[in-house]
Amino acid sequence: MIEMKDISTMELKDLKNGLRLAKDKRMELIVKLGELVHLQLLNQKLNHDELSEISLGIASQDRLIYRYGKQITNINAASQQCSKCMQQLGENAKFCGNCGTLNPTYIDPNTVYKSCQSCSEEIHESALFCPCCGMKQGAL
């Protein structure tokens, strides 16, 4: 019989593997983009459509990496332990009651969200930059 802890461990392992694969794929696309730009510059013929297609693939991998990271953080948060002193955290605690470390998974219930103007990921309304794609928010 598989225990819940084992399921979380297996899920976490799968997520970390998916994260690694997404990062590897992103790096392959970046190298491919760099090589293509280099060749096109040598030939003095830039093909923006071809470059844009690879760039969109990189952006897609960025979103995937961001989502894997969020899922991993959420699973780690389920343990409800302080990352610094390993003490049990109170439910919805903003800080560790033992050492005072900020709980990275704390979600303020009053937080308002909006969609990123570039990648459409849900972000804090007050965010100046998107944590997923890095684009500056506000007037583009």
Rosetta silent file (secondary structure, phi, psi, omega in degrees, C-alpha in Angstrom):
SEQUENCE: MIEMKDISTMELKDLKNGLRLAKDKRMELIVKLGELVHLQLLNQKLNHDELSEISLGIASQDRLIYRYGKQITNINAASQQCSKCMQQLGENAKFCGNCGTLNPTYIDPNTVYKSCQSCSEEIHESALFCPCCGMKQGAL
SCORE:     score description
SCORE:     0.000 S_00000001
   1 L     0.000  134.063 -179.105    0.000    0.000    0.000 S_00000001
   2 L   -92.688  129.249  178.979    1.354    3.456   -0.951 S_00000001
   3 L   -83.670  160.945  179.113    1.138    6.158    1.722 S_00000001
   4 H   -58.098  -38.349  179.667    0.208    9.796    1.013 S_00000001
   5 H   -60.655  -40.409  179.443    3.766   10.844    1.852 S_00000001
   6 H   -65.514  -37.664  178.196    5.062    8.464   -0.831 S_00000001
   7 H   -63.474  -44.683  178.258    2.635    9.931   -3.387 S_00000001
   8 H   -62.328  -39.842  179.483    3.885   13.445   -2.616 S_00000001
   9 H   -65.099  -42.713  178.678    7.464   12.237   -2.884 S_00000001
  10 H   -66.768  -42.205  179.559    6.773   10.572   -6.235 S_00000001
  11 H   -63.656  -42.616  178.999    4.878   13.621   -7.500 S_00000001
  12 H   -62.256  -41.859  178.250    7.691   15.913   -6.372 S_00000001
  13 H   -62.211  -43.993  178.717   10.240   13.702   -8.139 S_00000001
  14 H   -63.173  -42.106  179.462    8.159   13.784  -11.349 S_00000001
  15 H   -64.483  -42.762  179.287    7.791   17.564  -11.152 S_00000001
  16 H   -65.072  -36.496  176.494   11.515   18.058  -10.613 S_00000001
  17 H   -66.198  -43.731  177.040   12.231   15.788  -13.570 S_00000001
  18 H   -61.298  -39.570  177.922    9.757   17.754  -15.707 S_00000001
  19 H   -62.588  -45.116  179.424   11.408   20.991  -14.584 S_00000001
  20 H   -61.862  -44.079  179.478   14.840   19.679  -15.558 S_00000001
  21 H   -64.014  -40.156  178.632   13.574   18.563  -18.977 S_00000001
  22 H   -65.191  -39.525  177.825   11.899   21.939  -19.597 S_00000001
  23 H   -66.138  -40.460  177.735   15.115   23.754  -18.673 S_00000001
  24 H   -62.861  -44.748  179.474   17.117   21.491  -20.996 S_00000001
  25 H   -62.807  -40.709  178.392   14.664   22.091  -23.857 S_00000001
  26 H   -60.812  -44.262 -179.634   14.813   25.845  -23.227 S_00000001
  27 H   -64.038  -40.061  176.455   18.605   25.781  -23.397 S_00000001
  28 H   -59.069  -43.410 -179.879   18.488   23.819  -26.671 S_00000001
  29 H   -66.074  -38.070  178.802   16.164   26.448  -28.145 S_00000001
  30 H   -65.097  -43.706  177.842   18.405   29.296  -26.975 S_00000001
  31 H   -63.216  -44.118  178.760   21.452   27.675  -28.578 S_00000001
  32 H   -60.038  -43.275  178.699   19.455   27.031  -31.765 S_00000001
  33 H   -62.682  -44.820  179.249   18.320   30.675  -31.819 S_00000001
  34 H   -61.629  -44.529  179.117   21.876   31.918  -31.304 S_00000001
  35 H   -64.520  -40.014 -179.647   23.269   29.727  -34.065 S_00000001
  36 H   -66.575  -43.026  177.527   20.490   30.769  -36.438 S_00000001
  37 H   -61.779  -44.084  179.802   21.009   34.476  -35.745 S_00000001
  38 H   -58.140  -49.260  179.637   24.742   34.042  -36.272 S_00000001
  39 H   -62.521  -42.612 -178.834   24.232   32.318  -39.646 S_00000001
  40 H   -67.664  -36.129  176.709   21.650   34.837  -40.768 S_00000001
  41 H   -67.456  -38.955  177.066   23.891   37.758  -39.806 S_00000001
  42 H   -61.695  -38.442 -179.921   26.774   36.207  -41.731 S_00000001
  43 L   -86.821   -2.113 -178.843   24.519   35.908  -44.786 S_00000001
  44 L    54.413   38.829  177.830   23.056   39.369  -44.112 S_00000001
  45 L  -139.299   95.612  177.907   19.530   37.946  -44.364 S_00000001
  46 L   -84.648  127.976  176.928   17.492   38.015  -41.167 S_00000001
  47 L  -106.340   95.139 -175.031   14.361   35.862  -41.266 S_00000001
  48 H   -63.053  -33.959  179.856   12.180   37.335  -38.513 S_00000001
  49 H   -63.390  -44.239 -179.911    9.481   34.658  -38.862 S_00000001
  50 H   -65.214  -42.283  179.457   11.962   31.853  -38.213 S_00000001
  51 H   -67.453  -40.678  179.501   13.495   33.712  -35.260 S_00000001
  52 H   -63.316  -38.008  179.675   10.070   34.558  -33.822 S_00000001
  53 H   -61.483  -44.180  178.611    9.012   30.916  -33.967 S_00000001
  54 H   -67.986  -39.997  178.684   11.997   29.848  -31.856 S_00000001
  55 H   -60.649  -39.917  176.834   11.453   32.792  -29.515 S_00000001
  56 H   -64.963  -35.873  175.951    7.853   31.684  -28.950 S_00000001
  57 H   -63.954  -39.194  177.427    9.148   28.198  -28.125 S_00000001
  58 H   -65.088  -44.271  178.895   11.485   29.698  -25.520 S_00000001
  59 H   -61.561  -37.711  177.864    8.601   31.696  -24.016 S_00000001
  60 H   -63.548  -42.855  177.436    6.532   28.511  -23.871 S_00000001
  61 H   -66.024  -36.785  176.961    9.323   26.734  -21.979 S_00000001
  62 H   -59.156  -44.672  179.144    9.614   29.741  -19.623 S_00000001
  63 H   -64.308  -41.006  178.888    5.923   29.393  -18.711 S_00000001
  64 H   -62.978  -44.767  178.507    6.339   25.656  -18.213 S_00000001
  65 H   -61.096  -44.029  179.714    9.376   26.186  -15.967 S_00000001
  66 H   -61.657  -44.420 -178.499    7.494   28.810  -13.937 S_00000001
  67 H   -68.524  -39.319  174.699    4.491   26.514  -13.456 S_00000001
  68 H   -60.213  -43.950  179.384    6.664   23.545  -12.451 S_00000001
  69 H   -60.122  -42.001  178.459    8.379   25.800   -9.906 S_00000001
  70 H   -63.895  -42.456 -179.812    5.033   26.909   -8.471 S_00000001
  71 H   -65.110  -40.854  178.477    3.831   23.312   -8.169 S_00000001
  72 H   -63.262  -43.433  177.932    7.054   22.244   -6.440 S_00000001
  73 H   -60.690  -42.558 -179.461    6.738   25.167   -4.006 S_00000001
  74 H   -64.634  -39.449  177.973    3.125   24.210   -3.253 S_00000001
  75 H   -66.943  -42.773  177.757    4.053   20.590   -2.517 S_00000001
  76 H   -63.334  -34.583 -179.713    6.908   21.709   -0.278 S_00000001
  77 H   -67.706  -28.234 -179.383    4.516   24.103    1.465 S_00000001
  78 H   -62.361  -23.059  177.713    2.188   21.230    2.273 S_00000001
  79 L   -71.487  -20.432  178.326    4.824   20.001    4.721 S_00000001
  80 L    51.864   44.242  175.083    4.231   23.255    6.644 S_00000001
  81 E  -118.606  145.200  176.109    7.789   23.394    7.963 S_00000001
  82 L   -66.137  134.487 -178.538   10.040   26.429    8.138 S_00000001
  83 L   -71.870  -18.473 -178.044   12.753   26.160    5.501 S_00000001
  84 L   -92.795  -53.590 -174.454   15.334   27.595    7.917 S_00000001
  85 L  -107.208   -3.201  177.226   14.739   25.943   11.305 S_00000001
  86 L    65.134   15.670  175.948   12.405   23.096   10.212 S_00000001
  87 L   -76.737  153.271  178.590    9.852   23.951   12.928 S_00000001
  88 E   -66.120  133.467  177.545    6.175   23.358   12.222 S_00000001
  89 L   -93.073  143.861  174.742    4.455   26.463   10.808 S_00000001
  90 L   -69.503  156.997  179.608    1.023   27.526   11.961 S_00000001
  91 L   -62.481  130.600 -179.085   -1.775   27.429    9.412 S_00000001
  92 L    59.812   28.103  179.376   -1.651   30.577    7.221 S_00000001
  93 L   -75.660  132.224  178.080    1.389   31.835    9.165 S_00000001
  94 L   -79.966  -34.144 -179.436    3.208   34.721    7.505 S_00000001
  95 E  -129.749  156.829  174.728    6.349   34.156    9.607 S_00000001
  96 L   -70.815  130.511  179.612    7.867   31.231   11.494 S_00000001
  97 L   -70.894  -16.633 -178.442    6.934   31.468   15.176 S_00000001
  98 L   -90.911  -52.136 -174.089   10.333   30.046   16.153 S_00000001
  99 L  -114.055  -10.184  177.337   12.910   31.968   14.077 S_00000001
 100 L    84.572    5.271  179.701   10.844   34.687   12.372 S_00000001
 101 L   -66.735  138.909  177.476   11.684   33.637    8.809 S_00000001
 102 E   -64.002  133.659  176.679    9.142   34.748    6.214 S_00000001
 103 L   -78.095  111.356 -175.614    6.983   31.865    5.002 S_00000001
 104 L   -66.536  -14.710 -179.305    7.588   31.871    1.204 S_00000001
 105 L  -100.704    3.029  179.327    4.240   30.180    0.590 S_00000001
 106 L   -64.280  131.942  177.834    2.175   32.673    2.589 S_00000001
 107 L  -119.159  116.224  177.976   -0.631   34.127    0.491 S_00000001
 108 L   -66.815  124.000 -177.980   -2.185   37.361    1.699 S_00000001
 109 L   -65.167  -16.171 -179.696   -5.959   36.887    1.439 S_00000001
 110 L   -92.744    1.337 -177.883   -6.307   40.544    0.365 S_00000001
 111 L   -66.952  134.275  177.298   -3.970   40.179   -2.619 S_00000001
 112 L  -105.325  137.682 -177.453   -5.493   41.221   -5.945 S_00000001
 113 E  -112.278  158.803  174.816   -4.307   39.488   -9.108 S_00000001
 114 E  -144.044  170.029  176.499   -4.171   40.440  -12.787 S_00000001
 115 E   -91.352  139.319  174.997   -2.993   38.793  -16.002 S_00000001
 116 L   -62.627  139.500 -178.665    0.483   39.540  -17.320 S_00000001
 117 L   -71.134  -17.981 -177.136    0.270   41.655  -20.464 S_00000001
 118 L  -100.853  -53.365 -173.293    2.837   39.448  -22.185 S_00000001
 119 L  -107.926   -5.226  178.538    2.363   35.812  -21.133 S_00000001
 120 L    69.667   11.445  176.792   -1.108   36.000  -19.486 S_00000001
 121 L   -70.678  146.854  179.071    0.149   34.342  -16.283 S_00000001
 122 E   -75.983  123.529 -177.678   -1.739   35.395  -13.120 S_00000001
 123 E  -133.880  165.974  176.610    0.440   37.833  -11.121 S_00000001
 124 E   -61.259  141.200 -178.515    0.069   40.280   -8.228 S_00000001
 125 L   -60.405  -32.891 -177.214   -1.657   43.471   -9.308 S_00000001
 126 L   -87.155    0.069 -177.602    1.195   45.578   -7.872 S_00000001
 127 L   -63.771  132.035  176.593    3.952   43.588   -9.630 S_00000001
 128 L   -83.210  -30.038  179.138    6.293   45.756  -11.688 S_00000001
 129 E  -132.588  149.037  178.235    7.659   42.732  -13.557 S_00000001
 130 L   -77.305  128.558  178.176    6.133   39.346  -14.319 S_00000001
 131 L   -70.477  -13.948  179.897    7.816   36.553  -12.304 S_00000001
 132 L   -88.221  -57.405 -174.073    7.167   34.168  -15.205 S_00000001
 133 L  -104.406  -13.027  177.346    8.357   35.998  -18.340 S_00000001
 134 L    83.063    1.428 -177.759   10.159   38.988  -16.788 S_00000001
 135 L   -73.239  141.230  177.276    8.286   41.593  -18.829 S_00000001
 136 E   -67.162  137.194 -179.904    7.743   45.007  -17.282 S_00000001
 137 L   -95.427  162.392 -175.455    4.104   45.608  -16.392 S_00000001
 138 L   104.279 -149.627 -179.868    2.167   48.796  -17.033 S_00000001
 139 L   -66.846  125.746  179.609    2.367   50.684  -20.299 S_00000001
 140 L   -85.687    0.000    0.000    4.188   48.541  -22.864 S_00000001
